[in-house]
């Protein structure tokens, strides 16, 4: 069963789930509701129908550079045009995290979460959806997975294109194994 995590208790459970299945994520990787105005997150939970146990989760939200821009503007800053993301804040989303419990993999849970997110993002007016895969993950398997779901998967080392007239990755970001994107 797929549903959104709309309160802090559910989001904490999603964060705890991610902390169990990923080796290197921050303890604040899933935004709590107090930060919804900056990140506009969609936090998806996939629960086993029989037990109700969380077996999959995904987070898609504004890119970090866009959230930073939103925070600066909220605080009254005047940003140069290249750093002002206000016109495109809600026209993009970054698939930041997605995972399925090892014992629940290969059952279509990831596919269902992607489909759910894509439908929600389209209805919210998002026009470009992107993410990346880091080298510590199952790089080859995930490359095939994202490509099979309509994403353009870039070659290793290839930068993410400047969608909507903006650069979406901070220059100080550690390069991933590859980026992927889809125009909605």
N, C-alpha and C positions, 0 to 999 in steps of 0.2 A: 504494500500500500504506500503510495506517494503522498506526502503532504509537506507544506511549508513549515519551517520552524519559526514561529512568529513571536515567541517570548524567550526571555533569557535562559530559562531552565532548559528548554528544548535546544537552544543554540549551544549551551554548555555541554549538553549530551553529544551534540554533533562534534564540537571541538574535542571532547574526550575520545570520541570514535576516531577522529583524524589523528590524534596524538598516538593512538594505539597502532594504526596501520602505516603511518609515515614516520620516517626517522628524524627528519629535520624541519619541523614547522614551529612557528612561534606560538607561545601560549595565548596570544591574542589574535590568532589567525582568523577566527570567525567573529565578525563584528557583533557586539551585543546591541540591543535595540536602541540604546542611547546614541548610537552612531549611525542609525539608519539614514538620517538626512545627508550625511557625507557619502556613504558607500552605496546606498540603495540596494542592499543585498537581497538576493533570492537564495535562501538557505533551504535546501531540499533534504528531506528525510525519507528513506525507504525502509519500511518496517516489514518484517516477516508477518504474513497474515495470521499464521497459527499462534506464534508466541508474542508478537508485538515488539520483538527485539529489533533494534536498529542494526541493519545489515548493509546499508549503503547511504551515502550522503554526498551532496554537492553544494558548492558555493559559487555563485556568479555575482559579480558586483562591479562597481566602477573601478577602473584601473587606479592604481595608487597615485599616479601623477595627476589624474583628474580629481580624485578625492582631496589631494593636497591643494590643488587650485581652488576647489570649492571651500575648503577651510580658510584659505587666505582671503577669499572674497567675502566670506561670512564675517571675517574679522575686520573688514573694511579696506583691505589692500587694493591698490590699483596695479594690476598686472600687465606686463607687456603682452601684446596680442598672441605671441607664440606660446605664452604660458597661461593664457586665459582659456580654460576649457568650458566656460559657462554655456556657450552656445551648443555644445555637443555632449554635455554631461549625461543626458538620458538617451543618447543615440548610440551608445556603445555599452558593452558589458564584457568583462573578463571572466572566463571560466577559471577561477583561481584554484579550486580544489575539487576533486571528485575521487571517491574511493568506494570500494566494495569489500566487505569482509572476505578473507581468503576462502572460507568454506562456502560462500555464496556466489562465487565468481562463475562465469560462463553460463549464467541463467537468464541473461538479458536485462539485468538490473541497471547496468550502466546505460544501455540503450534506452530504457524507459525513462531514466532520469534526464538524459540529453533531450529526448523528445518533449518531456514535460517542460524543461527549461526553455527550449526553443519556442514552444507555443506561448509561454508566458512573456518571454522577451519580445517576440513579435507584437503581441497585443499591447505592450507598453511602448511601442515605437522604436525599439532598438533596431539599428540598421547594420551594425557590425559586431560580431561576437568572436572573441579570440582567446587564446590561452597558450600555454607552453608545457613542454614535458622536460623535466630535469633528468640529467644523466644517471641519477641513482634509481630511476624507475625502469620499468620494462619497456625500454625505448622502442624496439622493433614492433612488439605486439601493440603498443599504444599508437604507433604511427599508422598501422593498418586499421585499428579501431576508429580513429578519428577520420581517416580518409574514407572509410566505408560509411560514415555518417555525414558525408557531404562537406567536410572541412577540407580546405586547401592546406596541406601539410608542407611546410617549407623545408628545404634542405638544411642539414646541419650547418650551423653558423650563419645562415641567411637571416638578415634582420626582418622584423615585422614591418610591413609597409606603413606609410603614414596615412591612415584612414581618416576621413572627415577633415583633412587638412591639419592633422595633429600627429605628433610623435607620442606614442603610448608607453614607451619603455624609458625609464630613467637612465641617463648615461652611466650611473654608478651601479646599475643592476648587474648581477652575476649572470652571464649568458647561459641560457638553458641548452639542452641538447637540440631542441628545435621549437619553433612556434607553429601554431595552426590558427586558421581563421575561417570564418564563414560570413558572407554578406546575407542578411536576412531581408 
